[in-house]
Amino acid sequence: MSAKKLIAISDSTACAESILDRIAKLARAKIDMIILREKHLSEALYYDLAKEAIRICNAHHCLCVLHHFKEVALRLDYPFFHACFADLQEDRELKKHFQILGVSVHSQAQINEACKLQCDYVMIGHIFESSCKPSLRSRGLDFLRDCAKNSAIPLYAVGGINAENIATFQDIDIAGVCMRSSLMQCQNVESYLVACAMNLNPSF
């Protein structure tokens, strides 16, 4: 298995500082990807935030992926987008607009559908209990292992992942993990990411 990637999911409502400051720190620390997930914003506010986030990420050679606001991505002519599964069902030709398209899924059947609709990766959860969606039952590592065995596209785990439990993913054949609250709230972004990377990929 190759080294697993670390992906940040933004959440300005849970961030310890300005979201753009946090994005800059994550990008400078060489995180593999940042998904700009700010569903509580209006489309106009998300547009302004996206322009700045993309500028910051580009300056540090970090991949920024827009989320939820498809029209913003299209207005910006931006090729990297992450959708929820309902959006993918609503527009089954979503991939034609984007170079990289990811989607959030919660079952093997949804993984299969995402593959059929030419998505480039899936984000699956919630693996552990998560403050983002406390009403959702966590699915656990056995569920993740089963999905990983049967996924034809890269799979990223999400939900309650932090530096303390990230090592449990070492031997599971996934592309990487996504983290939200832990990366929004940690005091020292660079050292926290180093710890995550070492615990996730000890042999690299």
FIRO-796432 format. One record per atom (N, C-alpha, C): residue in three letters; x, y, z. Coordinates in steps of 0.2 Angstrom, whole numbers, plus 5000, padded with zeros to 4 digits. Atoms other than C-alpha are relative to their C-alpha. Layout:
// residues N
ALAXYZ...
// end
This chain:
// residues 204
MET500449945000MET500050005000MET500450065000SER499649935000SER500650184996SER499850045006ALA500149964995ALA500650315009ALA499350035000LYS500749984999LYS498850365015LYS500050085000LYS500149925000LYS498350555012LYS499650025006LEU500449964995LEU497750675025LEU499650064997ILE500549955003ILE496250785020ILE499750045006ALA500349954995ALA495650935030ALA499350024997ILE500749985001ILE493750975030ILE499950065004SER500149944996SER493451155034SER499450015004ASP500749994996ASP492151215047ASP500250075004SER499949934997SER492251405051SER499650005007THR500450004993THR490951375065THR500449975006ALA499650034995ALA492151265074ALA500750025001CYS499349995001CYS493751345070CYS500350045006ALA499749964995ALA494951415083ALA500250074998GLU499849935003GLU495351565072GLU499750014994SER500349995007SER494951645056SER500149944995ILE500050065005ILE494551505043ILE500550014995LEU499449995004LEU495751585031LEU500749995003ASP499350014997ASP497151595043ASP500149925001ARG499950074999ARG496851405047ARG500149974994ILE499950035006ILE496751365029ILE500850014998ALA499349985002ALA498451455026ALA500549955004LYS499550044996LYS499251355041LYS500049934997LEU500150075002LEU498551185034LEU500450004993ALA499650005007ALA499251235016ALA500750005001ARG499349994999ARG500951285023ARG500349945003ALA499850064997ALA501051125033ALA500049944995LYS500050055006LYS500851025016LYS499549955001ILE500650055000ILE499150945020ILE499949984993ASP500150025007ASP498650845004ASP499450034997MET500649975004MET496950925001MET499650035006ILE500549974996ILE495751045009ILE499350004997ILE500750005003ILE493851025006ILE499750065003LEU500349944998LEU493051195008LEU499349995001ARG500750024998ARG491451135017ARG499750055005GLU500349954996GLU490451285023GLU499350014998LYS500750005003LYS488651245019LYS499550055004HIS500449964996HIS487951365032HIS500150074996LEU499949945003LEU488551515021LEU499550014994SER500449995006SER487551595007SER500549994994GLU499650015006GLU488151564990GLU500550064998ALA499649945001ALA488751744989ALA500650005004LEU499450004996LEU489851735004LEU500549944999TYR499650065002TYR490451554999TYR500450024994TYR499749985006TYR490951634982TYR500750045002ASP499549964998ASP492051764991ASP500549965004LEU499650044996LEU492751635003LEU500449964996ALA499750055005ALA493151514989ALA500650034996LYS499549965004LYS494151644979LYS500650015004GLU499449994996GLU495251674994GLU500349945002ALA499750074998ALA495451494999ALA500449974994ILE499650035006ILE495951444981ILE500750044999ARG499449965000ARG497251584981ARG500549985005ILE499550024995ILE498051534997ILE500249934999CYS499850075002CYS498051354992CYS500549994994ASN499650005006ASN498751384975ASN500750035002ALA499449974998ALA500151494983ALA500549955004HIS499750054996HIS500651344994HIS500049934996HIS500150075004HIS500351204980HIS499649955004CYS500550044997CYS498951134990CYS499449994996LEU500650015004LEU497451054982LEU499450035004CYS500649974997CYS495851154987CYS499449974996VAL500650035003VAL494151064983VAL499450045003LEU500649974998LEU492551164983LEU499549955002HIS500550054998HIS491051084991HIS499350035000HIS500749985000HIS489151094989HIS499750054995PHE500249955004PHE489051254980PHE500249994992LYS499850025007LYS489151184962LYS500050074995GLU500049945004GLU488651354954GLU500650055001VAL499449964998VAL490051444963VAL500649974996ALA499450035003ALA491351314956ALA499950014992LEU500049995007LEU490651334939LEU500150084998ARG499949925001ARG490651534940ARG500850015000LEU499350004999LEU492451514945LEU500449964995ASP499750045005ASP492851394931ASP500549955004TYR499550044996TYR493651284945TYR499849934999PRO500150075002PRO493951104941PRO499949955006PHE500050054995PHE493951024958PHE499450015005PHE500650004997PHE492250984967PHE499849945004HIS500250064996HIS491550874981HIS499250015001ALA500750005000ALA489650834981ALA499749965005CYS500450054996CYS488450754993CYS499749954995PHE500350055004PHE487650594986PHE499450024997ALA500749985002ALA485950674984ALA500150054994ASP499949965006ASP486750804972ASP500249964994LEU499850055005LEU487550664962LEU499449974997GLN500650035003GLN485850584960GLN499650054996GLU500449955003GLU485050744955GLU500350024993ASP499749985007ASP486350784941ASP500549944999ARG499650065001ARG487050614935ARG500550014995GLU499549985004GLU488150704923GLU500550055003LEU499649954997LEU489050804936LEU500750004998LYS499350015001LYS490750734932LYS500250044994LYS499849965006LYS490750824915LYS500250075001HIS499849944999HIS490950984923HIS500750015004PHE499449994995PHE492450944934PHE500649954998GLN499550045001GLN494150874932GLN500149945006ILE500050054994ILE494150794950ILE499350015003LEU500650004997LEU492450754957LEU500049945006GLY500050054995GLY492250674974GLY499350005003VAL500750004998VAL490650624983VAL500049965007SER500050034994SER490150585001SER499549945000VAL500550065000VAL489350405003VAL500049975007HIS500150034994HIS488750295017HIS499849934999SER500250075001SER488550125009SER500449974994GLN499750035006GLN489349994997GLN499650024994ALA500449995006ALA487850024985ALA500250074998GLN499949935002GLN488250214985GLN500750014997ILE499450015003ILE490050174982ILE500049984992ASN500150035006ASN489550074967ASN499750054995GLU500349955004GLU488450214960GLU500550054999ALA499549945001ALA489850344962ALA500549984995CYS499650025005CYS490950234952CYS499750004993LYS500450015006LYS489650204939LYS500050074997LEU500149945002LEU489450394938LEU500750044999GLN499349975002GLN491350424935GLN500350045006CYS499749964995CYS491750504952CYS500749975001ASP499350024999ASP493650504956ASP500249975007TYR499950034994TYR493550464974TYR499350015004VAL500650004996VAL492250434988VAL500350015007MET499949994993MET492250495006MET499549965004ILE500550054997ILE491450365017ILE500050015008GLY500050004993GLY490850375035GLY499249995003HIS499449984995HIS490550405049HIS500349945003ILE499650064997ILE491850285055ILE499950005007PHE500149994992PHE491850345073PHE499550055001GLU500549954998GLU490650455082GLU500350074998SER499749935002SER490750635076SER499550055002SER500449944997SER490150805083SER499750034994CYS500349975006CYS489750855065CYS499349974999LYS500750035001LYS488250735064LYS499949955006PRO500150044994PRO487950665082PRO499449954999SER500550055000SER486350585077SER500149944995LEU499950065005LEU487150465064LEU500449955004ARG499650064997ARG487750295071ARG500649994996SER499450015003SER489550265068SER500049934997ARG500050065004ARG489950125056ARG500549955002GLY499550044997GLY491550065063GLY500549974994LEU499550025005LEU493149985055LEU499949944996ASP500250065004ASP492449825050ASP499650024994PHE500349975005PHE491249915039PHE500450034995LEU499549975004LEU492650015032LEU500449954996ARG499650055003ARG493649865028ARG499749964994ASP500450045005ASP492249775019ASP499950054994CYS500149955006CYS491949935008CYS500750014996ALA499349995003ALA493849955005ALA500249944995LYS499850065004LYS493949774998LYS499650004993ASN500450005005ASN492549814986ASN499950064996SER500149945003SER492849984980SER500550014994ALA499650005006ALA493550014962ALA500350075000ILE499749935000ILE493950204966ILE500350015007PRO499749984993PRO494950284980PRO499550025005LEU500549994994LEU494050284997LEU500450035006TYR499849974994TYR494350405011TYR499550005006ALA500450014994ALA493750375029ALA499950075003VAL500249944997VAL492850515038VAL499649995006GLY500450004994GLY492050545055GLY500449985007GLY499750014994GLY492850565072GLY500749985000ILE499350025001ILE494650545066ILE500450055003ASN499549954997ASN496050625076ASN500749965001ALA499450034999ALA497850595080ALA500149945005GLU500050064995GLU497450475094GLU499849944997ASN500350065002ASN496450355084ASN500249984992ILE499950015007ILE497150375066ILE500449944999ALA499650065001ALA498350235068ALA499649934999THR500450055002THR496950115067THR499849994993PHE500150005007PHE496850145049PHE500649974996GLN499450025003GLN498650085045GLN499949954995ASP500050065003ASP498249915039ASP499349994995ILE500650015004ILE496549955030ILE500250044993ASP499849985007ASP496749975011ASP499650064997ILE500449945002ILE496050155009ILE500550054998ALA499649945003ALA496750315000ALA500250055006GLY499949954995GLY496750415016GLY499550015005VAL500549994995VAL495750495030VAL499950084999CYS500349934999CYS494750655032CYS499950025007MET500149974993MET494750765048MET499750074999ARG500449935000ARG493650915052ARG500250035007SER500049964993SER493550965071SER500750005002SER499350004997SER495350905076SER500450044996LEU499649955004LEU496151005062LEU499850075001MET500249934999MET495051155065MET500250035007GLN499949984993GLN495451155084GLN500649995003CYS499450024997CYS497151095086CYS500450075001GLN499749944998GLN498351225094GLN500650014995ASN499449995004ASN499951195083ASN499849954994VAL500250035006VAL499351145065VAL500649954998GLU499550045003GLU501051085059GLU500249945004SER499850064996SER501550975074SER499449955000TYR500550045000TYR499850905074TYR499949954994LEU500050045006LEU499950855056LEU500649954999VAL499450045000VAL501650785058VAL499849935004ALA500250054996ALA500950675072ALA499549954997CYS500550045004CYS499450615061CYS500449964995ALA499650035005ALA500650575047ALA500449945003MET499650054997MET501750475058MET499649945002ASN500450064997ASN500350375066ASN499649974994LEU500350035006LEU499550345049LEU500449964996ASN499550035005ASN501050305039ASN500749995003PRO499350004996PRO502450245051PRO500549974996SER499450035004SER503450155037SER500250054995PHE499849955005PHE503550315026PHE500450065003
// end
